[in-house]
Amino acid sequence: MLGIITGTSLIGKQFEGTRKTVRTKHGNTEIFEGDHALFLPRHGMDADIPPHKINYLANIAAMQKYGVDGVVGVYSTGSMKLDIPPGTLVVPHDYIDFGGSITFYNDEIRHVVPELDQGLRDRLIRASHGRAGGVYVRTRGPRFETKAEILMLSRYADLVGMTMASEATLCCEINIPIAAICTVDNYANGVSNQELSQDAVTKNAGKNRSMIEETITRLIE
């Protein structure tokens, strides 16, 4: 069974299933257990947990507790490249993490090689018909990035977001394969003249929701 972690680009069908509270030593998290996948809304059932306060440790520990075969994360992102416009689906191949260190191994020396799983990526590319590849850079949030930050980051990455890298690295620490599907919901600050605001991003995420629903449906069938 796959674990699906959702965010701003919510999957409308994610709530089909049994709602459960999963208790871990890192805290509790709520999930929906469906017939073919486990759905976990990272911002909480009421979508009111800001990105810098998400309990990533509890969320990924819940996936481990359920014994998922792999994790697919759904992420809302800003594009730092004009040729990756809003409305695009991207399956990134790598990431950069400027969001701070979150780890299961605070009390021992253990180094992992962070990576996105190629087998899951291939499945996502086929299911989404999205852009095959791109580099995601994670910033801490909750604010948007400055124009100067985006100008610098765009030299090395294509997409910017606030959540994916923590989930990916934690999964790697406990040997859970993970891949990401990103909706481009806005151009990052300074990339274009389009409006950048929370309302505008949320509106665009709503427009992209059906593409995510269709992708996840094809993926788990």
C-alpha positions in Angstrom: 0.0 0.0 0.0 1.2 3.5 -0.9 1.2 6.4 1.5 0.0 9.6 -0.1 0.9 12.8 1.7 -1.2 15.8 0.5 -0.9 19.5 1.1 -2.3 22.6 -0.6 -3.2 20.7 -3.7 -5.7 18.6 -1.9 -7.1 15.4 -3.4 -10.8 15.6 -3.3 -11.2 11.8 -3.0 -8.7 11.5 -0.2 -11.4 11.4 2.5 -12.9 8.2 1.2 -11.8 5.7 3.8 -11.6 5.2 7.6 -10.3 8.1 9.6 -7.8 7.1 12.2 -5.5 8.6 14.7 -2.0 7.1 14.6 0.0 7.5 17.8 3.8 7.6 17.6 6.5 8.5 20.1 6.9 11.7 18.1 3.3 12.7 18.4 -0.1 11.8 16.9 -1.3 12.3 13.4 -4.6 11.6 11.6 -4.9 9.6 8.4 -7.5 8.2 6.1 -7.1 4.5 5.4 -8.5 3.6 2.0 -8.7 0.3 0.1 -5.6 1.1 -2.0 -3.7 3.9 -0.3 -3.2 5.7 3.0 -3.9 9.4 2.9 -2.3 11.9 5.3 -3.0 15.6 5.0 0.3 17.3 6.2 -1.5 20.5 7.2 -4.0 18.6 9.3 -7.6 17.7 8.7 -8.7 21.3 8.9 -5.7 22.5 6.8 -4.7 24.9 9.6 -1.1 23.8 10.4 1.4 26.2 8.8 4.4 24.6 7.1 7.0 25.5 9.7 4.9 23.8 12.4 4.2 20.5 10.7 5.2 17.5 12.8 7.1 15.8 10.1 8.5 13.2 12.5 5.1 12.0 13.5 3.8 12.0 10.0 6.6 9.8 8.6 6.6 7.6 11.7 2.9 7.0 11.0 3.8 5.8 7.5 6.4 3.5 9.0 4.0 2.2 11.6 1.5 1.2 8.8 4.3 -0.5 6.8 3.7 1.4 3.5 5.5 0.2 0.5 6.4 3.8 -0.5 5.4 7.4 -0.1 4.2 9.8 -2.7 4.2 13.4 -1.7 1.9 16.0 -3.4 3.4 19.5 -3.2 2.4 23.0 -4.2 5.3 24.9 -5.7 6.4 28.1 -7.2 8.3 28.0 -10.5 11.6 29.8 -10.8 11.7 29.3 -14.6 9.5 31.1 -17.1 9.3 27.9 -19.2 7.7 26.0 -16.3 4.4 27.9 -16.1 1.6 27.6 -13.5 -0.6 24.6 -14.4 2.4 22.3 -15.0 2.9 19.0 -13.2 6.5 18.2 -12.4 8.1 15.0 -11.0 11.4 16.3 -9.6 14.5 14.2 -9.6 16.4 15.9 -6.8 16.1 18.5 -4.1 18.0 21.1 -2.1 17.1 21.7 1.6 17.4 25.1 3.2 14.6 24.4 5.6 16.6 23.4 8.6 17.6 20.0 9.9 14.9 17.5 10.9 16.0 14.0 11.7 15.1 10.8 13.5 18.7 10.5 14.6 19.4 13.3 17.1 21.1 11.0 19.5 23.4 9.0 17.3 25.7 9.5 14.4 24.1 8.2 11.3 24.4 9.6 7.8 22.0 8.7 4.9 22.2 9.4 1.2 19.0 11.4 0.4 17.4 10.6 -2.9 14.0 10.3 -4.6 13.1 6.8 -5.6 13.5 6.2 -9.4 10.9 3.4 -9.5 8.2 5.6 -7.9 9.2 8.5 -10.1 8.8 6.4 -13.2 5.3 5.4 -12.0 4.4 9.1 -11.3 5.7 10.2 -14.7 3.5 7.7 -16.5 0.5 8.4 -14.3 0.7 12.2 -14.5 2.2 12.8 -18.0 4.0 15.5 -16.2 7.5 17.0 -16.7 10.1 14.4 -16.0 12.7 16.0 -13.9 13.5 19.2 -12.1 15.2 20.3 -8.9 13.1 21.4 -5.9 14.5 23.7 -3.3 12.9 23.8 0.1 12.8 27.0 2.2 11.4 27.2 5.7 8.4 29.5 5.3 5.8 30.6 6.2 6.8 33.7 4.2 7.4 33.8 0.5 11.0 34.2 -0.6 12.5 37.6 -1.5 13.2 38.4 -5.1 16.9 38.3 -4.4 16.6 34.8 -2.8 14.7 33.5 -5.9 17.3 35.0 -8.2 20.0 33.2 -6.4 18.1 29.9 -6.0 17.0 29.8 -9.7 20.6 29.3 -10.7 20.5 25.8 -9.1 16.9 24.8 -9.0 13.6 25.0 -10.8 10.9 24.9 -8.2 10.5 26.3 -4.7 8.4 25.0 -1.8 8.3 24.7 2.0 7.8 21.0 2.8 9.1 18.3 0.5 12.7 18.0 1.5 12.0 17.2 5.2 9.6 14.4 4.2 12.0 13.0 1.6 15.0 12.9 4.0 13.0 11.4 6.8 11.7 8.6 4.5 15.3 7.9 3.4 16.4 7.7 7.1 14.0 4.8 7.7 14.2 3.2 4.2 10.8 4.1 2.8 11.0 4.9 -0.9 9.6 8.3 -1.7 8.8 10.4 -4.8 7.1 13.7 -5.4 4.5 15.2 -7.7 4.5 19.0 -7.8 1.8 21.3 -9.0 3.1 24.6 -10.2 0.7 27.0 -8.6 2.5 30.3 -9.2 5.7 31.9 -10.4 8.1 32.6 -7.6 8.7 36.2 -6.5 10.1 38.3 -9.2 10.0 35.7 -12.0 7.0 37.3 -13.7 4.5 40.1 -13.4 1.7 37.8 -12.2 0.3 38.4 -8.8 1.9 36.6 -5.9 -0.3 36.3 -2.8 -1.6 33.5 -0.7 -5.1 33.9 -2.2 -3.7 33.7 -5.7 -1.7 30.6 -4.9 -4.7 28.9 -3.3 -6.9 29.7 -6.3 -4.4 28.2 -8.7 -4.0 25.2 -6.5 -7.7 24.6 -6.8 -7.5 24.8 -10.5 -4.7 22.1 -10.5 -6.5 19.8 -8.1 -8.3 17.7 -10.8 -4.9 16.9 -12.4 -3.6 15.6 -9.0 -6.8 13.6 -8.4 -6.5 11.9 -11.8 -2.8 11.2 -11.3 -3.3 9.6 -7.9 -6.3 7.6 -9.1 -4.2 6.2 -12.0 -1.3 5.6 -9.7 -3.1 3.4 -7.1 -5.5 1.6 -9.4 
